[in-house]
Amino acid sequence: MKPKIKLINVCLQQATIIIYRNFAEDPETHVRNEKKMQKLKRNPNPRAQISPKLT
């Protein structure tokens, strides 16, 4: 029973490491995303309209 628990813990550690890598606040990408958002606010894509099905 104990070795199984240890294995699960190792799996969880690996998963958290991967998740943190994916969601890590990388300052450069963060700045880039901010700029993208500002651009979108200035000239939103007219074709990207919310479909009535979703609302």
C-alpha positions in Angstrom: 0.0 0.0 0.0 2.7 2.5 0.9 4.7 2.3 -2.4 1.5 3.0 -4.3 0.9 6.2 -2.2 4.5 7.3 -2.9 4.0 6.7 -6.6 0.8 8.9 -6.6 2.7 11.6 -4.8 5.5 11.6 -7.4 2.9 11.8 -10.1 1.2 14.8 -8.4 4.5 16.5 -8.0 5.3 16.1 -11.7 1.8 17.4 -12.6 2.1 20.4 -10.5 5.6 21.2 -11.9 4.1 21.0 -15.5 1.1 23.1 -14.5 3.4 25.8 -12.9 5.5 25.8 -16.0 2.5 26.4 -18.2 0.9 29.1 -16.0 4.0 30.7 -14.7 3.8 34.5 -14.9 6.4 35.0 -17.6 6.8 38.8 -17.5 7.5 39.1 -21.2 4.5 37.0 -22.4 2.4 38.9 -19.8 3.4 42.2 -21.3 2.8 40.9 -24.8 -0.7 39.7 -23.9 -1.4 43.1 -22.3 -0.4 44.8 -25.6 -2.6 42.4 -27.5 -5.6 43.2 -25.3 -5.0 46.9 -25.8 -5.0 46.4 -29.6 -8.2 44.4 -29.4 -9.9 47.1 -27.3 -8.9 49.8 -29.9 -10.0 47.9 -33.0 -12.1 44.8 -32.2 -12.5 42.2 -34.9 -15.9 42.9 -36.5 -16.2 39.3 -37.7 -15.6 37.8 -34.2 -19.1 38.4 -33.0 -20.7 36.3 -30.2 -23.1 33.8 -31.8 -26.7 34.1 -30.5 -26.5 30.4 -29.6 -24.0 31.1 -26.8 -26.0 33.9 -25.2 
